[in-house]
Amino acid sequence: MSPIVLAIAVLMVSAAGTALARAYALRRRLVDEPGERRSHSVATPRGGGAGPVVAIALAMLFIAMRVGETPSVLLALTGFVMVAAIGAWDDHRPLPASLRLVVHVAAGALLAFANADPLAAPVLFALTLGLAVVLVNVWNFMDGIDGIAASQAALVAIAAIAVGRGLSGSAIAVVVAAACMGFLPFNFPRARIFMGDVGSGALGFAITMLVAETGRRSMIDGLRLLLPLSPFLVDATMTLARRVIRRERWWQAHAQHLYQGLARKYGHGRVTAGYAAVTAVAALTALATASEGPAVTIASLVVWYTGAAVSWLLLQRGIAHAARQD
């Protein structure tokens, strides 16, 4: 099956699955109500991420049967399903953060085993496991306004395709991008359903699969994918650090991320589009350094992340100042 045919099939399954998930959520009253810790003003069903999750899982099964790395793909798929399943459970009945973390670590270990021998390549193994846990939770934290989680995942997947030298370079990247595209019409520009933990955590895990797959082929290309990941990584990390410094209960739900503050001021659509624009520029920067050596890649990461952190501080200061003026 050609990558384009695969992408169309995944997109259609994702869209159909999202529609079914919306009907199920409305029937079961799985609805997120507005509140001070949320960025929406209208009660909206959750759990729509089940659509892209099913599409990605089915596509990975298909890929596993067609390629020579079946055990590795199945290990990654098992971890992906574990993250989605614990997220779906949490969407129905809130679970302790400790239980979710245990499952995330176990899933990350499966993905790490799929990509590296812990004895022959312990550093790569540890990095893959750690990145899986980080991105699962980052995508969960950052899934708070219309369209932002799915659009960012789609853009990172497209960047992985480009870094991988085309559609045939990464079937998983094609699948992730298509699955997100199938979900987005239900979630943007006005959300008719939210992704929920079933989808946000699983997308974070899927992005880890792309980074690990790219890094396995070329460590420098894997590092380049950290550039389009910067909007989410910087916002999540800086927000968490500020809450820890302030001795707040950082593990509890809140609405202090930069994207949430900007959404209150400018609206969901503009903020999602703004984050997408930054991610697109970061992806183009990654491609522009593709022919350069490791030193240029590392320097670009340092400069880009430093600039992003400074921008985060300035924008948060502007939001705080505007709030005091009001």
Rosetta blueprint (number, residue, H / E / L):
1 M L
2 S L
3 P H
4 I H
5 V H
6 L H
7 A H
8 I H
9 A H
10 V H
11 L H
12 M H
13 V H
14 S H
15 A H
16 A H
17 G H
18 T H
19 A H
20 L H
21 A H
22 R H
23 A H
24 Y H
25 A H
26 L H
27 R H
28 R H
29 R L
30 L L
31 V E
32 D E
33 E L
34 P L
35 G L
36 E L
37 R L
38 R L
39 S L
40 H L
41 S L
42 V L
43 A L
44 T E
45 P E
46 R L
47 G L
48 G L
49 G L
50 A H
51 G H
52 P H
53 V H
54 V H
55 A H
56 I H
57 A H
58 L H
59 A H
60 M H
61 L H
62 F H
63 I H
64 A H
65 M H
66 R H
67 V L
68 G L
69 E L
70 T H
71 P H
72 S H
73 V H
74 L H
75 L H
76 A H
77 L H
78 T H
79 G H
80 F H
81 V H
82 M H
83 V H
84 A H
85 A H
86 I H
87 G H
88 A H
89 W H
90 D H
91 D H
92 H H
93 R L
94 P L
95 L L
96 P L
97 A H
98 S H
99 L H
100 R H
101 L H
102 V H
103 V H
104 H H
105 V H
106 A H
107 A H
108 G H
109 A H
110 L H
111 L H
112 A H
113 F H
114 A H
115 N H
116 A L
117 D L
118 P L
119 L L
120 A L
121 A L
122 P H
123 V H
124 L H
125 F H
126 A H
127 L H
128 T H
129 L H
130 G H
131 L H
132 A H
133 V H
134 V H
135 L H
136 V H
137 N H
138 V H
139 W H
140 N H
141 F H
142 M H
143 D L
144 G L
145 I L
146 D L
147 G L
148 I H
149 A H
150 A H
151 S H
152 Q H
153 A H
154 A H
155 L H
156 V H
157 A H
158 I H
159 A H
160 A H
161 I H
162 A H
163 V H
164 G L
165 R L
166 G L
167 L H
168 S H
169 G H
170 S L
171 A H
172 I H
173 A H
174 V H
175 V H
176 V H
177 A H
178 A H
179 A H
180 C H
181 M H
182 G H
183 F H
184 L H
185 P H
186 F H
187 N L
188 F L
189 P L
190 R L
191 A L
192 R L
193 I L
194 F L
195 M L
196 G H
197 D H
198 V H
199 G H
200 S H
201 G H
202 A H
203 L H
204 G H
205 F H
206 A H
207 I H
208 T H
209 M H
210 L H
211 V H
212 A H
213 E H
214 T H
215 G H
216 R H
217 R H
218 S L
219 M H
220 I H
221 D H
222 G H
223 L H
224 R H
225 L L
226 L L
227 L L
228 P L
229 L L
230 S H
231 P H
232 F H
233 L H
234 V H
235 D H
236 A H
237 T H
238 M H
239 T H
240 L H
241 A H
242 R H
243 R H
244 V H
245 I H
246 R L
247 R L
248 E L
249 R L
250 W L
251 W L
252 Q L
253 A L
254 H L
255 A L
256 Q L
257 H L
258 L H
259 Y H
260 Q H
261 G H
262 L H
263 A H
264 R H
265 K H
266 Y H
267 G L
268 H H
269 G H
270 R H
271 V H
272 T H
273 A H
274 G H
275 Y H
276 A H
277 A H
278 V H
279 T H
280 A H
281 V H
282 A H
283 A H
284 L H
285 T H
286 A H
287 L H
288 A H
289 T L
290 A L
291 S L
292 E L
293 G L
294 P H
295 A H
296 V H
297 T H
298 I H
299 A H
300 S H
301 L H
302 V H
303 V H
304 W H
305 Y H
306 T H
307 G H
308 A H
309 A H
310 V H
311 S H
312 W H
313 L H
314 L H
315 L H
316 Q H
317 R H
318 G H
319 I H
320 A H
321 H H
322 A H
323 A H
324 R H
325 Q H
326 D L
